[in-house]
Amino acid sequence: MTQLLKNKKALILETAREINAQKWTPAEIEQLRLRLLAEHGEAGKAGTDYIADVLKDAGHKVLLSMQEEAEEQYEEEFEDLLHFKTLGDAEVSIMRLDELMRKFRAHGEKAAVERVLGVARLGKRRAEMIARNQKVEPQKRSEKIEIASWFRIWLETPDSFFDWLDIRKQSPEFQQRFPHVEDEE
């Protein structure tokens, strides 16, 4: 049985080399599966999940969903996106997220829009986690609570977020809690 699996893996990898795809989407994997069947009959019979696993294990780039394709296509755009050491950093991060979301929506890139929203949700969760950490100094925890609310509000109402943020930053309560914000900008 082990020998049979080794042979099946070898057949998959040999056929993959012949097809020579740069990346393996479901369409390329199906092409490989059908070619294995046509050329090797019962010995070449393999499921698409198994083929995908063999290809991944061998170091091939396997993209099985629109989400994975969007991640691959826009990886540079998403790199180094979340920063919120300061309130100013958080504002810049949300601006970048907003720009990306609008760009992807304009191009009908639904999977990429979902990825942007996922990154924003991650930012919100991270800020909340830091805010709950009793080892973090109170002023920083207060900033993280504020930042988490920014992410929440942007996720709920992205179109009005920046108008809201301008008003929020001018409020006496905000200026009293975060007098150093003007120094950051």
Beta strands, then each sheet from edge to edge (+ up, - down):
end
